Amino acid sequence: STALHQIVVKQATLPILSLSGAARYPINRIFCVGRNYREHALEMGGDPDREPPFFFTKPADAIVDTCAVTSDESSTSSRCVVPYPPMTSSLHFEGELVVAVGKGGLRIPESEVENHIFGYAVGCDLTRRDLQAEAKKKGRPWDAAKGFDYSGPCSSIVPKEEADISPSTILKLTVNGELRQE
């Protein structure tokens, strides 16, 4: 029967990010690393010498392509507007280096990791910190705090051959022109 093959709910398409030119990059998964910055681990009450970094995820549709901007009628420039999320009074943000994977693998030796990188971008990890603190207190997952709509603004991806990334590369985050993170 053909009834077995009918989709009853419209299937979502994959979110995509801009590349240089008209090219696009599909987003399948967003993996994030927690407690990988010593200062931030201390700020969040962790012990970076005792607790190793860990992974968490955001839904792929949390991504916001900051190159798909909207015009602001009050200014001559275009900008990306991310709405303030509901259910929070404490929205925090962190600038992040985004690594776009171009080739899959499992248990990849460190010496071969570079071969799997497609390119780099700059992202902003938005967190509803009050919801995160409550979840941490109860030993629950952080999904509501980390994985809400528009919680992953991201620049266009620069292919690794065109990117100038090194261990001394400095990322800066400004909010309304004010430096907030370096």
C-alpha positions as YAML, in Angstrom:
chain: A
units: angstrom
residues:
- id: 1
  name: SER
  ca: [0.00, 0.00, 0.00]
- id: 2
  name: THR
  ca: [1.23, 3.50, -0.78]
- id: 3
  name: ALA
  ca: [-0.10, 4.69, 2.60]
- id: 4
  name: LEU
  ca: [3.03, 3.30, 4.25]
- id: 5
  name: HIS
  ca: [5.18, 5.70, 2.24]
- id: 6
  name: GLN
  ca: [3.25, 8.93, 2.76]
- id: 7
  name: ILE
  ca: [4.82, 11.56, 4.98]
- id: 8
  name: VAL
  ca: [2.08, 13.07, 7.14]
- id: 9
  name: VAL
  ca: [4.12, 16.01, 8.43]
- id: 10
  name: LYS
  ca: [6.16, 18.24, 6.15]
- id: 11
  name: GLN
  ca: [9.80, 17.21, 6.40]
- id: 12
  name: ALA
  ca: [12.14, 20.00, 7.45]
- id: 13
  name: THR
  ca: [15.03, 20.90, 5.20]
- id: 14
  name: LEU
  ca: [18.57, 21.12, 6.51]
- id: 15
  name: PRO
  ca: [19.65, 24.55, 7.73]
- id: 16
  name: ILE
  ca: [22.45, 26.02, 5.62]
- id: 17
  name: LEU
  ca: [25.22, 28.58, 6.07]
- id: 18
  name: SER
  ca: [26.78, 30.90, 3.53]
- id: 19
  name: LEU
  ca: [30.19, 30.33, 2.04]
- id: 20
  name: SER
  ca: [32.15, 32.78, -0.03]
- id: 21
  name: GLY
  ca: [30.25, 33.55, -3.22]
- id: 22
  name: ALA
  ca: [26.88, 31.89, -3.71]
- id: 23
  name: ALA
  ca: [27.90, 28.50, -2.27]
- id: 24
  name: ARG
  ca: [26.06, 27.06, 0.74]
- id: 25
  name: TYR
  ca: [27.06, 24.56, 3.47]
- id: 26
  name: PRO
  ca: [24.41, 22.20, 4.96]
- id: 27
  name: ILE
  ca: [24.23, 21.93, 8.76]
- id: 28
  name: ASN
  ca: [23.55, 18.38, 9.96]
- id: 29
  name: ARG
  ca: [24.67, 18.61, 13.59]
- id: 30
  name: ILE
  ca: [26.09, 21.17, 15.98]
- id: 31
  name: PHE
  ca: [28.54, 19.82, 18.54]
- id: 32
  name: CYS
  ca: [29.80, 22.18, 21.23]
- id: 33
  name: VAL
  ca: [32.61, 21.83, 23.77]
- id: 34
  name: GLY
  ca: [32.06, 22.88, 27.38]
- id: 35
  name: ARG
  ca: [34.72, 23.80, 29.94]
- id: 36
  name: ASN
  ca: [37.40, 24.16, 27.30]
- id: 37
  name: TYR
  ca: [38.35, 27.69, 28.45]
- id: 38
  name: ARG
  ca: [39.90, 27.86, 31.90]
- id: 39
  name: GLU
  ca: [38.54, 31.32, 32.79]
- id: 40
  name: HIS
  ca: [35.00, 30.41, 31.76]
- id: 41
  name: ALA
  ca: [35.10, 27.10, 33.66]
- id: 42
  name: LEU
  ca: [36.08, 29.02, 36.82]
- id: 43
  name: GLU
  ca: [33.35, 31.62, 36.19]
- id: 44
  name: MET
  ca: [30.78, 28.80, 35.96]
- id: 45
  name: GLY
  ca: [31.96, 27.23, 39.25]
- id: 46
  name: GLY
  ca: [33.93, 24.37, 37.67]
- id: 47
  name: ASP
  ca: [37.45, 23.19, 38.40]
- id: 48
  name: PRO
  ca: [39.31, 23.06, 35.06]
- id: 49
  name: ASP
  ca: [42.18, 21.14, 36.69]
- id: 50
  name: ARG
  ca: [39.81, 18.39, 37.85]
- id: 51
  name: GLU
  ca: [37.02, 18.37, 35.27]
- id: 52
  name: PRO
  ca: [37.87, 17.70, 31.61]
- id: 53
  name: PRO
  ca: [36.02, 19.42, 28.76]
- id: 54
  name: PHE
  ca: [32.79, 17.74, 27.62]
- id: 55
  name: PHE
  ca: [30.50, 17.82, 24.60]
- id: 56
  name: PHE
  ca: [26.91, 18.94, 24.23]
- id: 57
  name: THR
  ca: [24.75, 19.61, 21.18]
- id: 58
  name: LYS
  ca: [22.44, 22.25, 19.80]
- id: 59
  name: PRO
  ca: [19.74, 21.43, 17.27]
- id: 60
  name: ALA
  ca: [20.80, 22.18, 13.70]
- id: 61
  name: ASP
  ca: [17.92, 24.63, 13.28]
- id: 62
  name: ALA
  ca: [19.31, 26.81, 16.10]
- id: 63
  name: ILE
  ca: [21.85, 28.15, 13.59]
- id: 64
  name: VAL
  ca: [21.43, 31.73, 12.38]
- id: 65
  name: ASP
  ca: [23.20, 32.63, 9.15]
- id: 66
  name: THR
  ca: [24.47, 36.13, 9.97]
- id: 67
  name: CYS
  ca: [25.18, 36.70, 6.29]
- id: 68
  name: ALA
  ca: [21.45, 36.46, 5.54]
- id: 69
  name: VAL
  ca: [20.93, 39.92, 7.02]
- id: 70
  name: THR
  ca: [17.92, 42.16, 7.13]
- id: 71
  name: SER
  ca: [17.97, 45.87, 6.42]
- id: 72
  name: ASP
  ca: [17.58, 48.19, 9.38]
- id: 73
  name: GLU
  ca: [15.53, 51.16, 8.25]
- id: 74
  name: SER
  ca: [17.13, 53.40, 10.92]
- id: 75
  name: SER
  ca: [20.62, 52.90, 9.53]
- id: 76
  name: THR
  ca: [22.41, 52.73, 6.21]
- id: 77
  name: SER
  ca: [23.88, 49.29, 6.95]
- id: 78
  name: SER
  ca: [22.41, 45.82, 7.11]
- id: 79
  name: ARG
  ca: [22.68, 43.68, 10.21]
- id: 80
  name: CYS
  ca: [21.59, 40.38, 11.63]
- id: 81
  name: VAL
  ca: [18.95, 40.74, 14.34]
- id: 82
  name: VAL
  ca: [18.60, 37.88, 16.82]
- id: 83
  name: PRO
  ca: [15.44, 38.12, 18.93]
- id: 84
  name: TYR
  ca: [15.70, 37.97, 22.71]
- id: 85
  name: PRO
  ca: [14.49, 34.48, 23.67]
- id: 86
  name: PRO
  ca: [11.44, 33.89, 25.86]
- id: 87
  name: MET
  ca: [11.51, 32.40, 29.37]
- id: 88
  name: THR
  ca: [14.77, 34.04, 30.48]
- id: 89
  name: SER
  ca: [16.04, 37.16, 32.16]
- id: 90
  name: SER
  ca: [19.71, 36.19, 31.85]
- id: 91
  name: LEU
  ca: [20.92, 35.74, 28.28]
- id: 92
  name: HIS
  ca: [24.68, 35.15, 28.05]
- id: 93
  name: PHE
  ca: [26.86, 34.90, 24.97]
- id: 94
  name: GLU
  ca: [30.29, 33.57, 24.08]
- id: 95
  name: GLY
  ca: [32.23, 33.99, 20.86]
- id: 96
  name: GLU
  ca: [33.36, 30.66, 19.45]
- id: 97
  name: LEU
  ca: [35.60, 29.34, 16.69]
- id: 98
  name: VAL
  ca: [33.41, 27.14, 14.49]
- id: 99
  name: VAL
  ca: [35.02, 24.20, 12.72]
- id: 100
  name: ALA
  ca: [33.02, 22.98, 9.71]
- id: 101
  name: VAL
  ca: [33.62, 19.30, 9.06]
- id: 102
  name: GLY
  ca: [33.82, 18.28, 5.42]
- id: 103
  name: LYS
  ca: [34.45, 14.56, 5.68]
- id: 104
  name: GLY
  ca: [33.11, 12.01, 8.13]
- id: 105
  name: GLY
  ca: [35.01, 9.51, 10.19]
- id: 106
  name: LEU
  ca: [35.23, 7.65, 13.46]
- id: 107
  name: ARG
  ca: [38.16, 7.46, 15.90]
- id: 108
  name: ILE
  ca: [40.21, 9.74, 13.66]
- id: 109
  name: PRO
  ca: [43.89, 9.87, 14.64]
- id: 110
  name: GLU
  ca: [44.97, 13.35, 15.71]
- id: 111
  name: SER
  ca: [47.48, 13.40, 12.84]
- id: 112
  name: GLU
  ca: [44.58, 13.12, 10.32]
- id: 113
  name: VAL
  ca: [42.07, 15.57, 11.84]
- id: 114
  name: GLU
  ca: [43.08, 18.42, 9.49]
- id: 115
  name: ASN
  ca: [42.06, 16.25, 6.51]
- id: 116
  name: HIS
  ca: [38.46, 16.27, 7.79]
- id: 117
  name: ILE
  ca: [38.13, 20.05, 8.25]
- id: 118
  name: PHE
  ca: [36.31, 21.90, 5.49]
- id: 119
  name: GLY
  ca: [36.61, 25.40, 6.91]
- id: 120
  name: TYR
  ca: [36.11, 27.84, 9.78]
- id: 121
  name: ALA
  ca: [33.60, 30.43, 10.91]
- id: 122
  name: VAL
  ca: [32.94, 32.59, 13.95]
- id: 123
  name: GLY
  ca: [29.90, 31.73, 16.02]
- id: 124
  name: CYS
  ca: [28.15, 33.00, 19.11]
- id: 125
  name: ASP
  ca: [26.90, 30.49, 21.68]
- id: 126
  name: LEU
  ca: [23.79, 32.01, 23.29]
- id: 127
  name: THR
  ca: [22.71, 30.59, 26.66]
- id: 128
  name: ARG
  ca: [19.69, 31.22, 28.84]
- id: 129
  name: ARG
  ca: [21.92, 31.16, 31.92]
- id: 130
  name: ASP
  ca: [19.11, 31.18, 34.50]
- id: 131
  name: LEU
  ca: [17.57, 28.07, 32.92]
- id: 132
  name: GLN
  ca: [21.00, 26.43, 32.75]
- id: 133
  name: ALA
  ca: [21.67, 27.09, 36.45]
- id: 134
  name: GLU
  ca: [18.30, 25.59, 37.40]
- id: 135
  name: ALA
  ca: [18.93, 22.50, 35.25]
- id: 136
  name: LYS
  ca: [22.42, 22.06, 36.72]
- id: 137
  name: LYS
  ca: [21.00, 22.25, 40.26]
- id: 138
  name: LYS
  ca: [18.55, 19.48, 39.45]
- id: 139
  name: GLY
  ca: [21.08, 17.38, 37.51]
- id: 140
  name: ARG
  ca: [19.06, 17.75, 34.32]
- id: 141
  name: PRO
  ca: [20.15, 18.35, 30.71]
- id: 142
  name: TRP
  ca: [20.69, 21.90, 29.47]
- id: 143
  name: ASP
  ca: [18.64, 21.57, 26.29]
- id: 144
  name: ALA
  ca: [16.20, 24.39, 27.12]
- id: 145
  name: ALA
  ca: [19.10, 26.66, 28.09]
- id: 146
  name: LYS
  ca: [21.30, 25.99, 25.06]
- id: 147
  name: GLY
  ca: [19.11, 24.69, 22.22]
- id: 148
  name: PHE
  ca: [16.46, 27.35, 21.62]
- id: 149
  name: ASP
  ca: [15.57, 29.10, 18.36]
- id: 150
  name: TYR
  ca: [18.30, 31.49, 17.14]
- id: 151
  name: SER
  ca: [20.80, 30.30, 19.79]
- id: 152
  name: GLY
  ca: [23.63, 29.82, 17.29]
- id: 153
  name: PRO
  ca: [24.42, 32.92, 15.22]
- id: 154
  name: CYS
  ca: [27.28, 32.10, 12.84]
- id: 155
  name: SER
  ca: [29.31, 33.91, 10.20]
- id: 156
  name: SER
  ca: [29.86, 32.55, 6.72]
- id: 157
  name: ILE
  ca: [32.30, 29.65, 6.50]
- id: 158
  name: VAL
  ca: [35.77, 30.33, 5.12]
- id: 159
  name: PRO
  ca: [37.32, 27.27, 3.43]
- id: 160
  name: LYS
  ca: [40.41, 26.17, 5.35]
- id: 161
  name: GLU
  ca: [42.66, 26.90, 2.36]
- id: 162
  name: GLU
  ca: [41.59, 30.56, 2.58]
- id: 163
  name: ALA
  ca: [41.56, 30.88, 6.38]
- id: 164
  name: ASP
  ca: [44.47, 32.23, 8.40]
- id: 165
  name: ILE
  ca: [43.94, 30.27, 11.63]
- id: 166
  name: SER
  ca: [46.74, 29.49, 14.07]
- id: 167
  name: PRO
  ca: [47.04, 28.82, 17.82]
- id: 168
  name: SER
  ca: [47.71, 32.56, 18.28]
- id: 169
  name: THR
  ca: [44.54, 33.64, 16.44]
- id: 170
  name: ILE
  ca: [42.43, 35.95, 18.61]
- id: 171
  name: LEU
  ca: [38.65, 36.06, 18.35]
- id: 172
  name: LYS
  ca: [36.83, 39.16, 19.56]
- id: 173
  name: LEU
  ca: [33.14, 39.58, 20.34]
- id: 174
  name: THR
  ca: [31.50, 43.00, 20.24]
- id: 175
  name: VAL
  ca: [27.91, 43.83, 21.17]
- id: 176
  name: ASN
  ca: [26.56, 47.06, 19.70]
- id: 177
  name: GLY
  ca: [30.14, 48.15, 19.02]
- id: 178
  name: GLU
  ca: [31.39, 47.43, 22.56]
- id: 179
  name: LEU
  ca: [34.14, 44.80, 23.05]
- id: 180
  name: ARG
  ca: [32.79, 42.09, 25.35]
- id: 181
  name: GLN
  ca: [35.17, 39.16, 24.82]
- id: 182
  name: GLU
  ca: [38.72, 38.74, 23.53]
...
